[in-house]
Amino acid sequence: MNKEELAAFAANRELRAALAAPDFNEETGWEAFRKAHAHRRRRPALRLWLAAAAVLILAAGAAVWLLQAPGTRNPVLADSAPRQGVELRMADGRVVEPGKVSGTIRQQSGALIHSGSQGLKYTADTRQEYCSGKDTLLVPNGLPFRVQLADGSKIWLNAGSRLIYPQVFDGPEREVLLEGEAYFDVAQRSGQPFIVRSRGVTMTVLGTTFNVNTYTSSVVTTLCTGKLRVSAAQQQMVLLPDEQLDYNPGGGFGKREVDTRDFTAWKDGDLYFDGEELEAITKSLSRYYDYEFVFAGPDMRKLRFTLDMPRPAKLQVVLDHLKSSRQDLHFRIDGRTVYIEAVHQ
């Protein structure tokens, strides 16, 4: 017999014993029997209800687990804004963030700074005498920025760059110092050459447009228009349009002809990579969007991509474009870090 049959047998035996007792009360005995029988009838239903509840709980837990499992949960997107803003450190000690300040800033040097969402514009205040003073413009990762100097020269600073320059140009030369990358559109001014210095390299121009990149150990200068004289370590070379000069402290000068758009598209707000390795692409994306990239394996660094598009506000858009051409590529986002992994199909 099963447990229920044994229980019924025991109850029957108890009832028979009670009936044989001389003081047995029929009404009390019948009521006790009815309650016991009804309780035993409800027990299977109760067990079924508990079993159903357990199934629901397990199903809910499984759903939560599936949502949290890798590849099935809602993906984390790379859409965070840069952590820092552009910073202008003025010669008089004041520090402002141009992105948060709009209007005109007056300086002791006799310069006026017009600050807006598009960048900074310096003009000379002719009502004052000039005095020397240099400002420092710090452009963090994720925020390319533009400044127009007091002589009318326009400079586009790429992300992760620093420029030191006079508030007004009142000497025999117009000299600026650069770290990072910048595109220069130099205003012509007879008798006052424009000079860019960076890591021991001096670039002298009279009126020209060119790009300077110092992100690596080399100083790479790309000339778009005009003529540029580049000197370093007692060496000197003249660049003509569509020529590029690469100076490495350990190897000297190296000159070649290039397609200038490969090196200046960033200034126009474009992402342009022509058959570039993924490792090189991620270095640029890291500066543009203030994210770090980690490769799961060395082979993935050598994957090549071609990309030509306006630079979107969010990194996630770029990652989606890259993934659309390689289905075996997976980007996993954790905070401000992008892990590049292979999908095994």
matplotlib code that plots the C-alpha trace (Angstrom):
import matplotlib.pyplot as plt

x = [0.0, 1.1, 1.2, -2.5, -3.8, -1.8, -3.2, -6.8, -6.2, -4.9, -7.9, -10.3, -8.7, -8.9, -12.6, -13.4, -11.7, -13.6, -16.9, -16.2, -15.6, -18.5, -18.4, -18.4, -20.3, -21.7, -22.0, -18.5, -17.0, -18.8, -17.6, -14.0, -14.2, -15.6, -12.9, -10.1, -11.5, -11.9, -8.3, -7.0, -8.9, -7.4, -3.8, -3.4, -4.8, -2.5, 0.5, -0.6, -0.8, 2.6, 4.1, 2.6, 3.9, 7.4, 7.2, 6.3, 9.2, 11.6, 10.4, 10.8, 14.3, 15.3, 14.0, 16.1, 19.1, 18.7, 18.4, 21.6, 23.5, 26.1, 24.7, 21.1, 20.8, 20.2, 23.6, 25.5, 26.0, 29.1, 27.2, 28.9, 30.0, 33.6, 34.7, 36.4, 35.8, 38.1, 40.1, 41.6, 44.4, 45.0, 48.3, 46.8, 46.0, 42.3, 40.9, 37.7, 35.9, 34.9, 32.1, 30.4, 31.2, 29.9, 30.4, 33.5, 36.5, 38.8, 42.5, 45.1, 47.2, 44.8, 43.2, 39.5, 38.3, 35.0, 33.9, 31.1, 30.0, 32.1, 35.4, 37.4, 38.2, 40.9, 40.9, 43.2, 41.8, 43.3, 42.4, 45.1, 48.8, 49.9, 51.8, 53.2, 51.3, 50.6, 47.5, 47.3, 44.4, 43.9, 41.7, 40.9, 39.9, 36.5, 36.4, 38.1, 38.1, 38.8, 40.6, 41.2, 44.3, 44.6, 46.3, 43.4, 45.1, 42.7, 43.8, 41.8, 42.9, 42.3, 41.3, 44.0, 46.1, 47.6, 48.4, 50.4, 50.2, 50.5, 47.3, 48.5, 51.4, 53.5, 57.0, 59.1, 57.6, 54.3, 55.3, 53.1, 53.8, 51.9, 51.4, 49.0, 47.6, 46.4, 45.5, 46.7, 45.3, 47.9, 47.0, 49.6, 51.5, 54.6, 57.7, 56.2, 56.6, 54.4, 56.4, 55.1, 57.4, 56.9, 59.3, 62.4, 60.9, 60.4, 58.0, 58.2, 55.4, 54.4, 50.9, 49.9, 47.6, 49.1, 48.6, 51.0, 50.6, 52.8, 50.7, 53.6, 57.3, 57.5, 56.4, 54.4, 53.8, 51.4, 51.3, 48.0, 48.7, 51.6, 55.2, 56.6, 60.2, 60.8, 64.0, 65.3, 68.6, 70.6, 68.6, 66.2, 63.7, 61.1, 57.6, 55.4, 51.6, 50.6, 53.9, 54.4, 57.5, 58.1, 60.7, 61.9, 64.6, 66.4, 66.1, 65.9, 63.6, 61.5, 59.5, 56.7, 53.7, 50.3, 46.6, 46.2, 42.6, 43.9, 45.5, 43.1, 39.6, 39.3, 39.4, 36.2, 34.5, 34.9, 36.0, 38.2, 40.2, 41.3, 42.2, 43.6, 44.3, 41.8, 44.5, 45.2, 41.5, 40.8, 43.6, 41.9, 38.5, 39.9, 40.8, 37.6, 35.3, 37.3, 37.1, 39.8, 40.0, 41.2, 41.8, 41.0, 43.7, 46.7, 45.2, 42.2, 44.6, 45.5, 42.0, 41.6, 38.6, 37.7, 35.4, 34.3, 31.5, 30.7, 31.9, 28.8, 28.3, 28.2, 30.9, 28.3, 27.3, 30.9, 31.1, 27.8, 29.3, 32.5, 30.5, 28.2, 31.2, 32.5, 29.9, 32.6, 33.4, 31.9, 32.3, 31.6, 31.2, 32.2, 32.1, 34.5, 36.3, 35.5, 36.6, 37.0, 36.3, 35.8, 32.5, 33.0, 30.3]
y = [0.0, 3.6, 6.3, 7.3, 3.8, 3.1, 6.3, 5.3, 1.8, 3.3, 5.7, 2.8, 0.9, 3.8, 4.3, 0.6, 0.8, 4.0, 2.3, -0.6, 1.8, 2.0, 5.9, 6.5, 9.6, 9.1, 12.8, 13.6, 10.6, 11.3, 15.0, 13.9, 11.4, 14.0, 16.5, 13.9, 12.6, 16.1, 17.0, 13.9, 14.9, 18.4, 17.2, 16.1, 19.5, 21.4, 19.4, 20.2, 23.9, 23.9, 22.1, 24.6, 27.5, 25.9, 25.6, 29.3, 30.3, 28.1, 29.6, 33.2, 32.4, 30.9, 33.9, 36.2, 34.0, 34.1, 37.8, 38.1, 35.4, 36.7, 37.3, 37.3, 40.3, 43.8, 44.9, 47.8, 50.5, 52.7, 56.0, 57.8, 61.4, 62.4, 62.7, 66.1, 69.4, 71.7, 73.9, 77.3, 78.4, 82.1, 83.9, 85.8, 82.6, 82.3, 79.0, 78.6, 75.9, 77.3, 74.8, 76.2, 79.9, 82.0, 85.6, 87.8, 87.5, 90.5, 89.9, 92.2, 91.7, 93.7, 90.7, 89.8, 86.2, 85.3, 82.0, 79.9, 76.4, 76.5, 77.3, 80.4, 83.5, 86.0, 89.6, 92.5, 95.4, 98.4, 100.6, 99.0, 98.6, 95.0, 93.1, 89.6, 86.6, 83.1, 81.0, 77.2, 75.4, 71.8, 69.6, 66.2, 62.9, 63.1, 66.8, 68.2, 72.0, 75.1, 78.3, 81.4, 83.4, 87.1, 87.2, 85.4, 82.0, 79.1, 76.0, 72.8, 70.8, 67.1, 65.2, 64.8, 67.8, 70.9, 74.3, 77.1, 80.5, 84.3, 86.2, 88.7, 88.6, 91.6, 90.3, 89.4, 85.9, 84.2, 81.1, 78.4, 75.1, 71.9, 68.5, 66.0, 66.9, 70.0, 71.4, 74.9, 77.4, 80.2, 83.8, 85.5, 88.3, 89.7, 90.0, 88.0, 84.2, 81.7, 79.0, 75.8, 73.9, 70.4, 67.9, 69.5, 70.1, 73.6, 74.3, 77.7, 79.0, 82.3, 81.3, 77.7, 74.8, 71.8, 69.1, 68.1, 64.8, 64.1, 61.3, 58.8, 59.2, 60.7, 64.2, 63.8, 66.9, 66.8, 69.8, 70.6, 74.0, 76.5, 75.7, 74.6, 74.5, 71.8, 71.7, 69.4, 68.2, 70.4, 69.0, 70.9, 70.0, 71.9, 70.4, 71.0, 70.3, 66.6, 65.8, 64.4, 64.5, 62.0, 62.9, 60.3, 61.3, 58.0, 57.9, 61.4, 62.6, 60.6, 62.2, 60.8, 61.8, 61.1, 61.7, 64.5, 63.5, 60.4, 62.7, 65.7, 64.2, 64.5, 68.3, 68.2, 66.0, 62.7, 59.3, 58.1, 54.9, 53.3, 49.6, 50.4, 47.8, 47.6, 48.4, 51.8, 52.5, 51.9, 54.3, 57.1, 56.1, 56.1, 59.8, 60.7, 59.1, 58.8, 55.0, 52.3, 49.2, 45.8, 43.0, 39.4, 38.1, 39.4, 38.3, 40.6, 43.6, 43.0, 43.0, 45.7, 47.9, 50.8, 53.4, 56.8, 58.5, 61.7, 61.2, 60.3, 61.7, 58.2, 55.5, 52.8, 53.9, 53.3, 49.9, 48.8, 49.8, 47.8, 44.8, 44.9, 44.0, 41.2, 39.0, 37.2, 40.4, 41.1, 44.3, 44.0, 47.2, 47.5, 51.1, 53.1, 50.0, 48.1, 44.5, 43.2, 39.5, 36.9, 35.2, 31.5, 30.4]
z = [0.0, -0.6, 2.1, 1.6, 1.7, 4.9, 6.4, 5.5, 7.0, 10.2, 10.4, 9.9, 12.7, 15.0, 14.2, 14.8, 18.2, 19.0, 18.1, 20.4, 23.3, 25.8, 25.9, 22.2, 21.0, 17.5, 16.6, 17.8, 16.0, 12.8, 12.8, 13.5, 10.6, 8.2, 9.0, 8.7, 5.4, 4.0, 5.0, 3.3, 0.1, 0.1, 0.5, -3.1, -4.3, -2.0, -3.3, -6.8, -6.0, -4.4, -7.4, -9.7, -7.6, -7.7, -11.5, -11.7, -9.4, -11.4, -14.7, -13.4, -12.1, -15.4, -17.2, -15.0, -15.5, -19.3, -19.3, -17.3, -19.3, -21.8, -25.3, -24.1, -21.8, -23.0, -24.4, -22.8, -25.4, -25.9, -25.7, -22.8, -23.2, -22.7, -19.0, -19.4, -21.2, -23.1, -20.7, -21.4, -19.0, -19.5, -18.8, -15.9, -14.1, -14.9, -16.0, -18.0, -19.9, -23.3, -23.6, -20.5, -21.0, -23.9, -24.6, -24.6, -22.2, -21.9, -21.2, -19.7, -22.9, -24.9, -26.5, -26.5, -26.6, -28.1, -26.7, -28.2, -29.0, -32.2, -30.5, -29.5, -31.5, -30.5, -31.6, -30.6, -28.7, -30.3, -27.4, -25.2, -25.4, -25.9, -23.3, -23.7, -22.4, -23.5, -23.2, -23.1, -24.7, -23.5, -25.6, -23.9, -25.6, -27.3, -28.1, -31.2, -31.0, -33.1, -32.2, -34.3, -33.2, -33.1, -36.5, -38.2, -38.3, -37.8, -35.9, -35.5, -32.5, -32.5, -29.4, -26.8, -27.8, -26.3, -27.9, -26.3, -28.1, -27.5, -26.8, -29.4, -31.9, -31.3, -32.0, -35.1, -35.2, -34.6, -32.6, -31.2, -29.4, -30.1, -28.5, -30.1, -33.5, -35.2, -38.7, -39.4, -41.8, -41.4, -42.3, -44.4, -42.7, -44.5, -42.3, -39.5, -40.2, -38.5, -36.6, -35.1, -32.7, -31.5, -30.0, -31.4, -34.8, -36.2, -39.1, -40.6, -43.0, -44.6, -45.7, -46.0, -44.8, -43.2, -40.6, -37.8, -35.9, -32.8, -31.2, -31.6, -31.2, -34.7, -35.8, -39.0, -41.1, -44.1, -46.4, -48.2, -49.8, -50.0, -48.9, -45.6, -44.3, -41.7, -39.7, -36.9, -35.5, -38.0, -40.9, -43.1, -45.8, -47.8, -48.4, -51.4, -51.6, -51.2, -49.5, -46.0, -43.9, -41.0, -38.5, -36.1, -33.6, -34.2, -37.9, -39.3, -42.1, -44.4, -47.2, -49.4, -51.5, -49.9, -50.3, -47.8, -47.0, -45.3, -42.7, -42.6, -42.8, -39.0, -39.3, -41.4, -38.8, -40.8, -39.9, -42.8, -42.7, -46.0, -45.4, -41.9, -39.3, -36.5, -33.9, -35.6, -36.0, -32.3, -31.3, -33.2, -31.8, -28.3, -28.7, -30.4, -27.9, -24.7, -24.5, -24.0, -26.2, -25.2, -27.7, -26.8, -29.2, -31.3, -34.6, -34.3, -34.2, -37.8, -39.2, -41.9, -42.5, -44.8, -43.2, -44.6, -42.7, -40.8, -37.3, -35.2, -31.7, -30.2, -30.4, -30.6, -34.2, -35.3, -33.6, -35.3, -38.7, -38.1, -36.9, -40.0, -42.2, -39.9, -38.3, -36.3, -34.4, -31.0, -28.9, -25.2, -23.3, -19.6, -18.4, -20.6, -21.9, -25.1, -25.2, -28.8, -29.0, -31.7, -32.2, -32.9, -35.3]

ax = plt.figure().add_subplot(projection="3d")
ax.plot(x, y, z, "-o")
ax.set_aspect("equal")
plt.show()
